[in-house]
């Protein structure tokens, strides 16, 4: 039995059979519709006193029948035969309308979301008669033909938050609507000619705007809830944009919503999901990134309605770690974190379980395991956990050997991109990779540093370890997987808490790092707060930091400012830590 979609309450069996018979209709491939099919659809709609939509493929076959408006009966993107900004989906919609007016914005938006070949709206008269032989006629008052138009003729979008890409206004999907047509005029329209011309224009437009194929075209979605301040929300979105950029994506647009609490099925509201889908389709986005963790069901719901891949903040961070891990230990820990994160999300990622093919959230050793059964992944996690435990034991022996030699140690900790690797290079002439990116280095690096003794002023050696950068709400899976790295923090005699003073959210970064340190199984040693990048900070920020943290050290690692003062304070810190220990 052919399926009927939409509002079926109160329909009689005979009416359902009339709707099901529409599936047996066929229209010539070159015609958008025929007068006979249009009148029959209008007659059924008149009897039901409800709008009816019939969706046809390019062979003229009815593939879907729905009771309701085009908005209510629209096809989810993942169920469309083809979906993308460079072409149309291969389906047209013939819809009835109970009022004598042109297609409304809701119907046109539904057409744009599905990228329909065309939308025909039949305004019905609610009267008519049946000809001898059963053919319905007289039910259609007038018809309108609508279709999408290429970028050049689109009007600028007008929304509360102007869309911008590379500081340019983005244009919304636009459409062309015919004047009222007679059914005979409508039947003379050549569908294939219309579609071929439109798709040629869309293809040219898509190629002109397409960026490097290696880069994801990303739409960021942020949700501000009651527990967040506007500044915290903006800082979170800015940080997510940096994360996406670090992962290799191009952020084309950010969409925001304010709600008292998240929507359990789709995080944001239904209307906002439609806006996201329309924006993603307009901009040619191939990835939507949310600013919070998503449950597996939320990802499935969002992907079904938006039509492109959806990931959350944690998945972006995991992808960065997968790209940056260099050592065997780092790669093991990344794979473990990826598998633990993906295990509950295996079912229903897109149309298949496969996530291969490149892009944010698909890289790293973990993705090769996603097509195996859940039990096999569980076994792999167990094996990785044992190897991480062995690495932990190995590092513990190395630390014991260093402690046996009575060489004091200092761990550099701080928010990601605070400049820890740059400071290590400046102090020890090391050659650790540095970049103005989040998580530029992941694997811990230890170097020797000679500083004056706190009391005797004699030269003494200490060990300085560069650790992985922290981040607000560090994913739990990463905390667990990187415990061998983070133990460098707990086993060090003292900490240097490096802070990027040029960042507008530097106070929040300090709180985030302290919260993560407080979760450590072993209480870390005493910490010295060091403010970095003072050459980029404002005088007001410097004054506030000196007032809030009078014992802190102020430096610029890249400009080598204040390093001598830092060495002296390190000597005092080590002496205090060793005496207390």
N, C-alpha and C positions, 0 to 999 in steps of 0.2 A: 504494500500500500504506500502511495506517495505521501510524503509528510507535508502537513500544512503547519505553518509557523504563525506566531502572533496570538492575538486575543481570540480564542475559540469558545469562550464562555457563551452559553445560550444558543449555540448553533445547532440546527436540526441535522439529522442524518442526511436528509436530501440535500441540504446546503453544503455539507462537507463533501458529498459525492460530486456536486457541481464543481467545487474547487479542485477536487482530485482529477476531474476530467480535463482540466486545463493542462495537465502534464502530457496529455496525448496530442496537444496542439503543436503544429510546426509552421513556422513562418519562413518564407524564402530568405536565403542568407543575405541578400543585398538590401532587404527591406527592414526598416526599423520596427514597423508593425504593419498590420493590415486592418482595413476598416472592420472586417468581420471579427477578428480577434479583439479589437478594441471595444466593439459594441458588446461582445459576449462578456468581457471582463466588467464593463460598466453595468450590464444587466445584473450580474451576480452581486456587485457592490450595492446596487440599488435595493435588491431584495434583502441583503444583510443590513443595510443602512450603516455600513462601515466602509472605510477605504480598503482597497485590496491592491496588493502589489504582485506582479509576476516578473520573475527574473529569467532572462533568456540568454543563452550563449550565442556565439557568432554563427553557429550552424542553424540558428532559429529554433532551438529546442528549449522548452520551459524546464528549468532546472530547480526552481524554487518558487513556491507560492506562499504569500503571507497575508494575514488579515491585520491591517494596521497601516500606518504611514510608512514612507521610506525610512524614516528615522527609527521607527519601532521594529521594522522587519529587516534592517540592514544585515548583511552577511559579515561575520567576524573576519578580520584580515587573514587569519591563518587558514580559513576555509576557502579563500578565493583561489582560483587557478593560477593567478600571477599577481604580484603585488610589488610595486616599486615606483619611484618618482619619475622614471624615464619612460613609462608606458602605461597604457590603460589595462584594466583587469580582464577584458574580454567578455564582460557581462553588461547587459543593459536592463533597465528597470522600466516596466510599464505600470504606472500607478494611477489609481482613481482618486479623485478629490471631491469632497461633498460640497465645497463652496465655489462659486464662480470667481476665481482669482488666480493669478499666476503662481508658479511654484514658490513656496515660502522658504525662508532661510534654513529651517531645519531640514527640509527635503534636499536642498542644494548642498548643505554641509554633509549630509549622508552620502550624496553622490560623490563629493570630493574625498571623503574618508575611504570609500571603497574604490575610488578611481574608476567609476563606471564608464563604459563606452558612451552612454547617453542616458538621460532620464526623460521619459515621456509622462506628462501629467494630463490625465483626462478629467476635465470638469464635467460631472454628470448632471443630468436634468431631473433625475428622480422620476421621470415618466418615460414611456416608450411603449413599443408593442413588439410582438413576436410575429415574424413573417411566416407564411406557409412553409413548412419544412423545418421549422424550429429555429431559424436564425433570428437573433435579437437585433433590433435597430432602434434608432431614435433616442438612445440613452446618453449619448455624448453631446454636450453642448459645444465645447471647443477643446482644443488640445494645444499643449505647449511642449516644445522640444528644447531641452537644456543639455549642455555639455561643458566640460572644462575647457579653459583657454590657456594658451602658453603664457610664460612669464611676462613677455613684453607688454601684454595688454591688461595685466592685473592691476588692481587698485591697491593702494597701501593699506595695510591692516590697521585697524583702530581698536586697540584693546587697552585696558588700564595700564598695563606695562608694555611699552613699545618694544617689539621684538627687534633685536639688533644682532647683526653678524658682521664682525670686523668693522664695528662702528657704523654700519650702513643699515638703513631701515629695510626690514624684510617685507616682502610682499606676500599677501595672503592668497590662498587658492581662489581663483575667480572663475566665472562661468559666463557663458553666453546663453541668453534665453530668447527664443523666437517670439514673434508676435503671435496672437491667437491663430491657430491653423484649423482648416477643415481636415477631416480624416483622409480624404483623397489627396490633399496636399502633403500630409504627413507621410502617406504611403509612398509617395514619389521620392522621398529623401533616400539617397544612396548611403547606407550605413558603412559599407566597407570603404568607400571613398572618403567619408568623414573621418573614420578611425585612422586610416593610413596617413592622412594629412596631419591629424593631431599628433599621432605618435612620432612622426618625423620631426615635428616641432619640439615635442617633449624631449626627444633623444638629443637634439642639438643643444637644448637648454641644459640638460643634465650633464652632458660632456663639458659644456662651458663652465659650469659651477663645480665640477667634481674636483676634489683635492687629491693629494697623493693617495693612491690606492692602498698603501700600507697603513694609512691612518684611519682610525674609526671616526666617523662624523657623529658627534655626541650631543645629546640633549640632556641637560641636568635638570632634575626635579627636586625641589626643596619643599619640605613641609614644616611650617612653624607652629608649634603647639604652645599651650598656655605656660608650660614650665620654662620656655626659652625667652630671653630678652631679644629685641630686634637686633642688637649688636652681635650677640652670640650667634644668631641665625645667619647674619651676613658673613661673619667670620667662618662659620661652618661651610657655607656655600663657596666662599673664596678658596678655602682649603681643599674642598672637593674638586674645584676646577684645577688647582695645582696638581692634585693627585692624578686626574685624568690626563693632564698635559705630560706629567712624568711617565705615565703608562703608555704614551704615544698616541693619544686621541686629540682631536680638534674639537673644542667646545664651541658649538654654533649658537646655542641659546640656553638660557636658564628660565625655567617656569617655576613660580612660587605659589604656594597656597597657605592660608592661615586657617587652622581648624583647632577646636578645643581638644580633640583627640584623633588619633589616626583611624581611618576607615579599615575595619577588619579584613575586608576582601581585597581592596585595591589601594590602601594607604591614603590616597587622596579621593575626593568625591567623584561621582559619576560624570558630572559636567567637566571637571578638570581632566579626567581620563580622555574624554572626547577632544578637549583642547590639545592635550599632549599628542594624541594620535594624528590630529590634523596638522599640528606644527611639525611633527616628525615626517609626515608625508610631504609637506610643503618644502621643507629644507633638504629632503633626501637623507635624513638621519638614518643610520643603521645601528645605533646603540643608544638606549636610554639608561641613565645612571641616577639612582635615587640616593638621597643624602643620609639614609638610615638602613639598618639591616632589614631585609625582606624575608618573610617565611616562604617555603617552597610553594604553597598555594597562592600566595600573593604574586609571586613571579609568574606562575602559570596564568592567573587571571589577567594580569597586566599584558603579558605577551599576546594572549588571545585577542585582547581588545585593541592593542596598539599596533600589532603586526610586525614589530621589530624586537630584537633581543633586549632584555631588561636585566640589569645587574644592580647590585647594591654597593655601598661604600667598601665593605669588607672584601668583596670580590675584586675591586680595583686595587686595593692594597696587596692582596695575594698575587695579583698579576705583576705588580711592580717587584715584589719579592722574587717571583719566578724569573724575571728578567735580570735582576741584580745579583742573585746568589752566584758566587764564583767557586767557593770551596766545596769539597764533598760534604762537609758538615752542613753548610748552608743549604745545599740542594736537597739533602735528605730532610732537613727541617721544613723547607718550603713544600716539598711533596707531601709530607705528613700533614701539614696544615691545610693544604688544598684538598686532600682526600677526606679529612675529617669535616671540612666545610661542605664538600660536595656530596658526601654520602647520603644525607637525608634529602638531597635535591635531585637525585638521579631520575626519578620518574617524571616523564613529561616535559623535559627541557625542549621546547619547540615541538617539532613534529616527530623527532626521534630523540634517542638519548645521546646521539653524537653531538659533540661541541667542537669537533675539529674544524680547522679552516682558518685560524688566525683571528686576531682581534683581542680587545681587552677582555679578560676573563677566560681566555681559551689557551693561554700559553703555559709553558712550564711542564715539568715531568708529570704532574697530576692528570693532565687531560687525556693521556694515553690509556688511563684506567677506567674512564667513565663509561665505556661500553661493556665492561665486564659485569658479572652479577654482583649483587650487594655482598654476598658472602665472600667472594674473591677479594673485593675491596677491603672488607673487614680483616681478612688474612694479611693483606698487604700492609694495612695500618699496623697490625700487631708486629710484623717483621720490622717495619720502619721504627716503631717505638723501641724495640730492642736495640736497634743500631744507634738510635739517639741516646739511649741509656748508656751504651758502651762509650759513645763519644763523651758523655757527661763524666763517666768514670775516668776516661783518659785525661780530660781537662782537669779533673780534680787532682790526679797524680801530678800533673804539671804544676798546678798551683801549690801543692804540698812541697814540691821540689824547690820552687821559688821561695816559699816561706822558710824552708829549711836553710836556705842560703841567706835568710834574713834580709832580703831585698824588699823594701817597702813598695807597695803598689797603689796606684791611683787610677780610678776608672772615670773616664769622661762620659757623663750622661747629659741628656737634654732632649728637647723637642727636635723632631726631624728638621733638618736644614738650619740648625742653630750655628753650624760651623765647627763641629767637633773634629772632623777629619782635617780641615784647614788648620785648626789649632795644633793638632798632633804634628802635622807637617812643619809648622812654624817653630815648634818647640824642639823637635828631634831631627829635623831635616829628613823626615821620612818622605816617601813618595806614594802616599795613599791617594786613591782617586778622589777628586773633589769636583762638585758641580753645584750650580744653584738650582738644585732639584730636591724633591722629597725622597728620602731613603736612597741617597746617592751611593752609600756603602752599607752593606749588611753584615759582612763577616768581621768579627772582632780582630783588631790589629794591636799588637803590643810592641812597644819600643822602649829602649832605655833612654833616660834623661838624667843628666848630671846637674844637680842644684847644690847651693851652699847649705851646709848643715845649720839647723836652726840655732844652735848654741855656739858651736866651735867655728862656724863659718868655713869648715873644711869641705872640700867637694865630696858629695855622696851620690850614689846611683839610686834611682827609683825607676819603677816600671810604670809606664802610662799606657792604658788600654782604651782604644776607641771602640765604643759599643754601638749597637744598632739604635737608631733614633726612635724616640717615643712619639706617640701621637694620641690625640684626644680619643677616648673610647677605643683603645687598642683592642682589636678582635681577640676574643678569648682563645681561639684556636692558635693564634700567633703567640700569645703569652705562654701557652703550654708547649708549643713546638720549639720555641726559642729559649726555653729555660736554661739550656746549656750556655747560651750566649749571655743571658741575663744573670747567670750565676757569677759571671765576671764582676758584676756590680756588687753582689752580696759578699763576695770573698775579698774584695779590695779593702785595703786599710782605710782609704778615704775616697771621697767622691768630689769631682769638680762638676758642678751643675751649671752647664753653659746655657745662656739665654740670649736669643736674638732680640736685642733691644730695639731694632728698627721695625720689628713686626708690630702692627697695631694691637694684636692680642697677646702681647708678651706676658702680661699678668696671668691670663688664663692658661698659657703654656706652662708657667711655673706650677700652677695648681695641678694641671694634668700630670706632669712628671712626678710630683710629690704623691699624688694619689696612686700612681703605678708603683712607686717605690714602697709605699705603705702596704701593698699587696704581696711583697716579696716574702717568701717563707722564712728568711733570715734577715734581721734588721741590718740595713747597710751601715757603714761607718759614717763618721762626721762628713759633712758636705760644705764646700766652699762655693758660694754663688758667684759666678763670673758673667758679667754682661759683655756680650760680643757685638760687633758691628756698630760701635759708638760713632763711627764716622758717618753713618747713615741716619742716626737718631736725631730727633729735634732736641733743642735745648730744654724745652718743657719736659720732655720724656726723661732726659738725663737727670733733671732736678728731682722729678718724682721718684725715680729709681734710687737716687742717693738718699732721699728722705726715707723711703720704705725699707731699703736694705743698706744701712750705713756701713756694714762690714764687708760688702761686696767689692769685687775687683772689676774695673772697667777697662776693656781692651778692644782692639780691632786686630783679629788674627791675620786678616788678609793684608793689612797695612803695617803689621808688626808694631802696633802701638800698645804700650803697657805691659809687654811681655816680661820685662825685668822685674816689675812689681809683682807679677803673677808668680815668677820663680821664687821670690822671697816669701810670698804668702804660702806657696806650696810647701816650702821648707818648714814653716811654722805649723801648717796643717798636719804634715807627716809626723812631726815631733809630738804634737798633741795626740794624734791617733795612736801612735806606738805606745806612748805613756799610758793612755787610757786602756789600751788593749792588754 
